Amino acid sequence: MQRREFLTTSGAAALGATTLSRPLGAAAPQPAQDPACCGPGYASPAAATKAPPEKLLYVTALYLDTGIDAPDYLATVDVDPQS
């Protein structure tokens, strides 16, 4: 099995397991109340625009269909104008 096929298959299996583990119509489990675990989470887009700007961005870098034989990676981009 190729790496991408494995990731697609295992991701679909995980998604199926999480969505089918509760009866239809049942409420989804709520995230932990500790704000450190889940990011800022804003009540609305308007509330998000009032927050301080991000200083780091995390971007997935995929070589899918590029012909380059290298592993995919997660890039960290510093967008802080003061750094």
PyMOL commands that set and color helices and strands:
alter all, ss='L'
color gray80, all
select helices_A, chain A and resi 3-19+35-38+45-49
alter helices_A, ss='H'
color red, helices_A
select strands_A, chain A and resi 56-61+73-78
alter strands_A, ss='S'
color yellow, strands_A
deselect
rebuild
show_as cartoon
